[in-house]
Amino acid sequence: MPADLYAVYRQLLVFSAQRAYNPTVENNTEFRKLPSVDELVRSGRIKELIAEHSRKVVVDNVRKALASARESIARGESAPDADAIADIVGRELGRITQMSLTRAINATGIIIHTGLGRAALSDAARRAIEAVAGGHSTLEIDIKTGKRGSRQDHITELIVELTGAENALVVNNNAAAVLLALNTIARDMDVVISRGQLVEIGGSFRLPDIIARAGARLIEVGTTNRTRISDYQQAAWQNEPGLLLRCHPSNFKITGFTQDVSLDELVALGSQLHIPVMDDLGSGALVDLVPYGLEHEPTVQESIESGVDMVTFSGDKLLGASQTGILAGKSEFIDQCRSNPLARALRVDKLTLAALEATLHIYREGDPFADIPVLSAIARPLEEVAAQASKLARRINSLKIDGLNAYVAPSTSETGGGSLPGQSIESRSVALKSRGLSAEDLGRRFREWNPPIFGRITRDTYLLDMRTVNPQELGDIIGRARSLPG
Ligand SMILES: *Cc1c(COP(=O)(O)O)cnc(C)c1O
């Protein structure tokens, strides 16, 4: 914009702002009609609100309501009376006192949905959280000696037994586990990794960035689609590697003309050159998913078995527990990680540990496919999912909402959350068609319900995938459908 035009534009802005905020003579009387904060606070309606909420929050909101009333008067509207202002304050208090983080219904068919909180916890994990949440706990106390212990003691033995590792350490999430391991083992040294494994997970976890932040130098070898053991060998000779890193491509798949180095080959090279080897598995499966129609997902036990020095994986992906990152491997390295000051900054809290311990007990002593929601959603027979879809479609149609039609449609679920990329699980959805509402409108109305319900849209049809919905949640979905227009 030329300078003079810009000046005119600014003048116009100033002028219109003055008009908006300078009361004109006519609405001066309107301003005078507005009750004062004191008058309002003494009124019955506002007194009731004060009794229910705190005085401070009510008075703050009375002030806000008066300020916005003054703005509308300045725009030429008339003054609201005390009752109208009390209504506004009451509605606003109703809104701000609502919990923002609430339960939601996942009808997307994506079992581990990061936006919807990843793994749903087992009953045992929920009971374990409940048991330690309200009071004190044995978090860092050794009950035999009464002395200070380590919070890690609650889970180390379980992880060691389940994975075959010598030792284990739990931190806040897997990104933290990778950061801690790299910073402990490879700080100021080179980390050798295949170009095909330089992953980004969910936007904010980019392996090259984590390597840099850990104080290590990245040495990429091979190409995006093919890497050979000789590539690692050459890199090891030409640099001073502190670590050979493998990262499981957990959220994408490279197909076609590809070649990859097996963990066994990498471990053999590592031991020949005395360089530690680490495997970032990400998804952290402890059980084989092949019997449930999925492709083989490398398990933690297999990685440990191959002889790697450390494995890192998430607690809230396929493992189905709370948000944690687990490091498992040789004591020599785990102990070093434990005494790194970063470990303190990345430590887990008691609720997280309680849920993790309870979940690990299910793997050791219980039936994971029956009791861990992530695994039971994968293992749920298609007939059961289909029966639930027909029941819901029937119940929605029996509401006889003019213009709304529900029917069962085949769909595909996926595990999601950075696990088993490109693999789908056959599922069944309830498709909704409305004469008056588009698929997007339906999506919005279901989302804005209490509890929010998340479906998905495929080819202009709104779908509620039943693989990720429990039978107890059908009532909420029917409740939403009942008040839909056709
Ligand atoms: C998911 C994932 C991570 C990050 O784990 P968070 O628990 O989300 O922090 C790191 N590496 C791989 C390979 C992953 O799949």
The ligand as an SDF file (V2000), in Angstrom:
LIG
                    3D

 15 15  0  0  0  0  0  0  0  0999 V2000
    5.4730  -43.9990   18.5650 C   0  0  0  0  0  0  0  0  0  0  0  0
    6.9050  -44.0930   18.3360 C   0  0  0  0  0  0  0  0  0  0  0  0
    7.8010  -43.2800   19.0330 C   0  0  0  0  0  0  0  0  0  0  0  0
    7.3140  -42.2510   20.0160 C   0  0  0  0  0  0  0  0  0  0  0  0
    6.7100  -42.8580   21.1060 O   0  0  0  0  0  0  0  0  0  0  0  0
    5.7580  -42.0190   22.1030 P   0  0  0  0  0  0  0  0  0  0  0  0
    5.3870  -43.0250   23.1560 O   0  0  0  0  0  0  0  0  0  0  0  0
    4.6240  -41.5450   21.2990 O   0  0  0  0  0  0  0  0  0  0  0  0
    6.5830  -40.9200   22.6520 O   0  0  0  0  0  0  0  0  0  0  0  0
    9.1280  -43.4240   18.7860 C   0  0  0  0  0  0  0  0  0  0  0  0
    9.5990  -44.3290   17.8900 N   0  0  0  0  0  0  0  0  0  0  0  0
    8.7670  -45.1280   17.1920 C   0  0  0  0  0  0  0  0  0  0  0  0
    9.3380  -46.0890   16.2060 C   0  0  0  0  0  0  0  0  0  0  0  0
    7.3940  -45.0440   17.3950 C   0  0  0  0  0  0  0  0  0  0  0  0
    6.5720  -45.8360   16.7040 O   0  0  0  0  0  0  0  0  0  0  0  0
  1  2  1  0
  2  3  1  0
  2 14  2  0
  3  4  1  0
  3 10  2  0
  4  5  1  0
  5  6  1  0
  6  7  2  0
  6  8  1  0
  6  9  1  0
 10 11  1  0
 11 12  2  0
 12 13  1  0
 12 14  1  0
 14 15  1  0
M  END
$$$$
